Amino acid sequence: MRNKHLIVAPLCLLYSISLQAQAVFQFQFKQKIAGIPTQTYALFFQNEDGSGFLRERYTDPKTNETMLLGMSLDEEYITRENGKVDTTQLYIKTIEPEIFLGDPNTEKPSHIFLFTANVATGELAPSSMMKLDELGNKVKDAEANFKASFVSAEQMTEALFQNYFQEGDEFLTNFFRSNTKDISAAEKKMTIHMLVVANTLEDKIGSSCAMDTLKITQLFRRIALYLGCTIKVSTVAGKQYGKKSVQDALAKLKPAPNDIVVFYYSGHGFRKEEDPERYPYIDLRANHSQHYLKEAMKMATIDSIIRKKGARVNIVLSDCCNNLVESTNAVGVAPLKMKSNPLVLNMNNIRALFLSGSVSILATAADRTQKATSNNQYGGFFTNFFKNSLELNCSQTQAGITWFKVLEEAKTNTAFRASRTYCDTPKIVSNICNQSPSYRVIK
């Protein structure tokens, strides 16, 4: 087994770690209100997991009232004639419009924006506003005179946001609240113990497992760096991959009562038809000549072993299938990236998850009989959306944070993305992936 014991590095490491980002743009465009072209200003705000909003304001041309509206966002991938997803363009539609200021009976507009990738960076940015023609096809709306400008982190001031939010709005309050890092000397003495197990040499999903390993270790290294505590990472991967290596690593795990333990697995998983257990077995065969039942461990068993070690926080995660052993992971299309700013972490939220009381978490990528979706360049969908959800809920934009909220959002986003993936051929409705992560939280 390859062991790495890492003490938190200097502050410069913070900027080399990939953190979820937020895309923020200001829009200007003309839309018809009561048939009259009306200048409109909007703030577009989207998190990496796809959640976000559009806030727009304009002067009603009939009443001369200031109108302030909010809308949710819905992504629509563009499919080419060969059936593959276009990775250079994306439609984002506004849905669920709500009027916050002005005539509540006025018409509620909806919009379609086209985002196009920059050739040099591959990052998406808004390029035009669309409309539907008489046949229902999306075409550029030239009359909108659409303009967009990127809002950098330095430009995200309270003065800017007050143009699109009323005083006391929860989002505005959260985003600009004080963020004092009050970590005691005793709290800094705790250690995060990570045991990462990944089948990185597997022919079909090895690259995906390697990407998962990178994402999950970077996530918890950043949290440790923020807290100023020690992190120790043990990795079972490559040629050291196997059941005995995992058992040995678990035996060596000796956390103190105030420590945090994270176990993470990425690889193949399966279940026995007659076994009522909700959580999967993980396939720890070093090679295919070994018997899969002899070289497997139950995630529930690993969870039990870790909880008995007495750490204050235990997080046990697996990104693998929970289907019959012959099944293979579904391959999905990686979500597209936008030009964006890194999130700002918030001490209150970090404290709520990692420093306030005891908790034990067991979570897996797919429920009984389901496959897990992954992409070799992107990694497992569950790993990505767990990472996104944890980072987002640790950020300045959120409040009232719990582990239930983190895991439920990861579950919802994983299920949504998987539903846009085919788990089998032919590509028909009955073969669309049904993947719903399962989790348990014990306090």
Summary of the structure (lengths in Angstrom):
residues: 443
radius of gyration: 23.7
end to end distance: 32.1
largest distance: 77.3
contacts: 1437
relative contact order: 0.13
helix: 25%
strand: 34%
